[in-house]
């Protein structure tokens, strides 16, 4: 269908990938009979020989004519008065409509593209809505509210029944609640297999200067559908720059049986993790959020951002001094409990390597959202009285150890001013944290191998 390069002008097209008619079904809903006849004529020309410049001129003239007709039909759907040339031209300039169905008619008419690759924009839809809008009814993923989700959906629409799609997209695709809508399009269709390799931004990153965690997602359409969903993931890949040459050669995928909480595609690096995640979900009738309260005097302090490698939870408020005044960090947040016992047990759980592993497995691995804490599968009441007492004792030891090993830090910036803050080092409290993990392993029924995996998780 496409003439081989280097005929660049005839092969490369420009426009808005998200605005325009993608296939015949979309056109059929909007246009009238004579347009279809024009498209059939254009298709015959397009599939004929490209040898003469005359053919190219005829094809280009037909292409321009069809684009104009479809632009008018589409403009009507946007509420544009097509008889007002100024209004129509303004809409065309802002929306840059691109009709895949016409631009690549010979390909789309045969079912679509065999291979699609891309690095779509990571832009919130709300930020560009003032410039142009999509037609909501054209996108099942509209509620995902990011352009990369819309580009993913449109790419799937343009695939043949045996095509391959490869996209570099943010990690939010596999772990954010609003991404359920784009996930559903892929995971609920048994004619697709998908592979998602996940990459951190520290200590090294996929693209120099890009401080974003990424997924390289490959979607394969298969001729014979599976009985069950076929989704594969990696763990969160971390590497040093000197090891980059080995990064892709050492990628291994693991089959993910199902999503967690209906929108989390867990980042699995080892089959042991599948067993561990199954045990913690099967053991817990409730999540830890079931014991959260509104506002009480029994609270946990934590930060909703920062701390790339470990999250700190305390029963005391870390010191924070801004420009000589005792203050509170804008990133500080709180959890409230009905008793000091529940608070202390929760602190040990959130400070465990098990929770850190769960956090990496199920979130964007950087920002700590309240829902990430609330959804952790554990019912405090189901923990034996003996183990509850042990966890409370370990909480006291851990808090004392944090205080003993903390350091005062100073930072000056033009934006915020002069800051004094406290920095904590959980790695120095590893023996205490290991004891917490042993108690949790007993509670969930982990094997020795599973406990060993957790205790040594990301130990570097």
N, C-alpha and C positions, 0 to 999 in steps of 0.2 A: 503493500500500500504506500509506503513512504519511499521517495526516491533517495538513493544512497547519497550521503555527503560526498563532495563538498558543496552541493547546491544549497547553501545555507538559507538564502532568502526564501526558497520554496519549502523548506522543511521546518524552520523555526517560526513559531507563531507567538504573538504577545497578546495578553488580555487578562482579565480577572477570572481565574480558574473556578471561582465559586458562583459567579453570576452568568447565567446563560443556560441554554438547553444542552443537556449532556447526551441524551439518547432519544430514540424515536418515540418512546412512551411519553416522555415529557413534552415533546413537540406536539404529539397527537392530541394532548389535553388542551393545547392552547391555539393551534392554527387551523386554517380552513383548507379545503381540498386542493386548490391550485398550487399551494406551496409543496405538497407531497409530489405532485407531478414534476415540479421544477427540481426537487431533490433527486428524483429518479433519473432525470436527464443529466444532472450534474454527476451522479454516481457512475453512469455509463462513460462519461467523458473521463472521469478521474481514474477509472480502472483501465482505460485504454492506453495506448503507447504515449510515452512522454517525448518521443524523438523530435517532434517539430515544435518550433517556438509558437506556431499558430495554435496548437492544442493548448499550450500553457496560457496563452492570452485568453482563449475561450473559457478555460477553467477558472482563471482569475476573475474574469468578468462575471461568470455565473456565481462564483463564491461571494463576490462583493454584493451582487443583487440579492442572493439568499440571506446574507448577513443582515442587510438592511430590512428585509421583510421580517425576519425573526426578531430583530431589535425592536421593531414597532409592536409586535405581539407581546414581547416581554415588557416593554415600557408600559403597555396597558395594565399589565399585572401589578406594576408599581404605582398605578394611579396617575400616570403621565398622560397629558393631552397630546396625542401624537400629531394633531393638526397645528399645534403650536411649535414651530421649528426651534425657537429659542429654548423652550422648556425641554424638548426632546434632545437637543444637542447638549444641554447642560447635564441631563441625566446620563447620556452616553459618555461624557467626559468624566463624570464622578464615578460611574459604576464600571466602565470599560468592559462591557459584556463580551463574553467569549463563548461561542457556540461550538462545543466539541463535536456535536452531531454533524455540523457542516464542515468545520475546519479539517476534521479527520473522518469524513463521511465513509470512505471506502473501508476504513478500519472499524468504525463503530457499527456499520451495517453488517459486518461479519462477526459481531459479538464483542468487539473491544480490543484492548491492548493485551499482548502476551506478557509484557514486562513493564512495570512502572516503578521508578525510583524517585525519591525526593527528600528534601529537607524543608518541610513546610514552615511558615512563620509561626513563632510562639507568641501570639498576640491575643490579648483578651478582646473579645468581640465588642465589649462596651467601649473600648478605646477608639475603634474605627467607625462605630455606628453613625457618627455625625457625618462621615465622609461617604459611606455607602452601606446598604443593608442587603442581607440575603433574604430570600423568600422562605420564611420559617417552615412552611409546609413541604418544601423540597428537602429538608434535612431532619432526619429522625434524631440526629445528635445535636439539635439546636440548643438544648438545655446544657450541653457540655460547655458552652460559652467561650470557646477558644478556637481560633482559626485553624490550628493544627488538627483539631477533631473534625472540622468541616472538610478540610482537604483530604483527610483520611477517608471519610465517607464518600466523597466524590470520586476518589481514586478507586475505591471498591466498585462503585457504579460503572466505572470505565473498564473494568477487567473482563477478560474472557472467562469461560468456565474452567480453564486450566491455567490461569495466569499466576504470576508471582508479583507481589507488591513489597517493596522495601522502603521504609521510612525511618528517618532519624527524628525522634520526637521526645518531648520531656518525660521524665520519670512519672509525672502526675498521671499519665495514661494508665498505669498499672495499679494506682493506689488512691485515687481521689474520687470521692463519692459522685461528683458531677460527671465523671468520665464513664459512669455506668452506661450511659446512653450510646456512646460510641463503642464501648466494649460489647454491648448486647448485639450490635450489628455483626460483629465478628464471631463472638463466642456462642451465640445462639444459633448460628448457621453451621450445620454439620458438614457442609460442603467446603469448609475452610479448616486448614491447619494454621497455627500461628506460633512463631518463635520470638521471644523477647529477651534480648541480652541487655543487662542493666549496668550502667557505668557511673561511678562516683566522679566527683570533681577534685578530690584530694586522695593521695598526695599529688597525682598527676591527673590530666583531663584529656578528653577526646580531642577537643579543639582549644588550642592555646588562646587564653584570654576570655574564654566562655565559661563563666562561673555557673554552670547549670548541670544538674544530674540528668542523664539521658538514657533512652531506650532505643536500641536499634531493633525495630520490629519488622518481621518478615511474615507476610500473610500469603499462603499458598492455596489457590482454589484447586480442588481435587474432583476428578470426574465421577468417582464413586464415593458418595458420602459415607462417613463413619457412623457407627451406632452411638458413639459418645464423642463429646468435645475433645479435640486434640490441641491442647495448649501447652507449650513448653517455655520454661524460663531458666535463667541463670540466677546465681546469687548476685549481690551487689559487688561488681568487679572493682577492685582497687589495685593500683600498680604505681611503681616508680618509673620515671621517664626512661631510665636505662633499660627497662624491661618491655617497653612498648612494642618492640619487634616481635615479641612472643604473645602479645595480648590476644589476638584473634585466633591464633593456632591453639591456644589453651582453653578456648571457650567450650564448655560442656553444658548441655541442656537437660532438664529434668521435667518429666510429665507432671502437670498440675491437674489434679482430678476435678477441682471446683474452686470457685472464688470464695473468699471469706467475706462475710457480711454483705454479699451480693455485689461488691464492687472492688474487692482487693484481689489482684492476681499476685499471690505470694512469690517472693524472689527466692527460689529454691536452689541451693548449691549442692545439696547432698540428700540422698534418700532418707537418711536419719531425720532430716528436718520434716519430711512428710509425716513420719511417725510421731514426732514430738508435737507438731501442730495439731494432729488428730487427737492426741491424748489430752492436750490442754482444753480443747473445745468440747470433747466428749465428757470430760470430768466436771465441767462447770455448767450448772443450770443458769447461773446469772453471771453478769460481768461485774468487774470491780466498781463500776459506776453505780451499782445498786446501793452502795453504802455511802455515796457522796451526799452531803447536805448543802443547804443554802449558805448561811453564815453562822459559824459557831466560833468558840475560842480554841478549837482543836483544828489547826490548819497545817498544811504542807506548803512550803515555798518552793517554787521552781521557775525556770525561765522558759518562755515559749519559743525562743530562738537562740542561736549561738551554741557554743559547745559542740563542735562538729563530731567529736569522737565519743563523748559520753555525756549523759544528762545528769544533772545534780538535783537531788531532792533533799530538803532539810526540814527539821521541825523548828528551826530557828531562822530568823531573817538575816541573810547575809548583809554585811555593812556596805553601804553605797553612799559616797560623799561627792556631791556635785558643786564645784566652785565654792568649796568651804562649808557647804550646808549639808547636814545629814538628810538624805533624800531616799527615793525609791527608784530603782531602775524601771524604765518604761517597758522593759521586756519581762518584768517580774509578774508572776501569776500565782493563784492560790487554789487549793482544794480544801474543802471543809468536811469534818466528820463529827459524828455524834459523841464519840468517846476518844480519849487519848489512846486507848488500846487499838482501836481500828485505825487511827492515824498512824501509829507506830508500825503496825503490820503493813499498812499501805506503803510507808516509806521504804521498808525493807524490800517489798515486792518491786517497786519502781527503781530501786537501786541495784537490783539483781542483774546478773549477766543474762538470765533468762528473759527479763523484760527488754534489755538492750537488744538482744537477738530478735525478739518479737517486733520491736520498734523498727529495726532495719528491714525485717522481712515484710512488713505491712504498710509502711509509710514512705514519704519521700526521703526518709533517712536524714533529714536535716532539721525541719521545723517541728516543734512539739505542740500539737493541737490538743485541746481538751478532749476531743473525741478519741484520740489515740490512747489516752489514759482511761477514759470511761469504758471503752470497749474491750479492755484486756480481760480474757476469760478466766475469772477467778471469783469464787464466792467465799468471803472470809469465814462465814459461819460453817462452811464445810471443812475447814482446816481443824484438825484435832486440837483439843485444849492444850495438850503438851507442846505441840508445834507452834501454837499461837504464842504461848509463853516464851518459847525459845526465840521466836521472831522479835518479840517485844524487847527481850534482853539484847539481841543483836542490833536492834535499832539504836539503843543507848550507846553501845560500843562503837557503832559506825559514826554516829554524830560526834562523839568524843574524838574519834580518830580524824575525822574531817577537820575539826577545830585545831587539833594538835598539828596537823600537817599543812594547814592553809598558809597562803602567802598574801601579803598586801601588795597590790599592784597599782600603778599610776599610769594614766593615759591622758593625753592632751590632744584635742581636735578643734578645728575652727568651728565646726558645726555645734558641738555640745559644750566645749569648754574643758575645764580641768576636773578629772574624775579620779577618785580613789575607790578601789573595789577589792573584794576578796576573791582569791582563786583557790579552788579545791582540787585535790589530786586523788581520785578514787583508786588509781592503780596502786597507791601506797597502802590502800585498805583492802587489797585483793584477798587476803586470808579471811577477813570477816565476810566479804561478799561471797566467797566460795561456800562458807557455812550456810549462808542464806539459800544459795542455789541447791545445796544438798537437801535442805528441808523441803524446798519446793519440788525437787525431784521425787522425794518420798511421797509427797502429797499427790502428784500427778501419776506416779507409777512408772517413772522412767527406768530404763535399763541402765546398767553401768556404762555402756557405750554411749547412750544418749546423754547421761550426766557428764561424761568426759567431754563430749562434743560441746556442750553448753559452757562448761567451765573454761575450756580452751578456745572458745569462739573469738575470732578476731583478736587473738592475744598479742599479735605484733603491734 
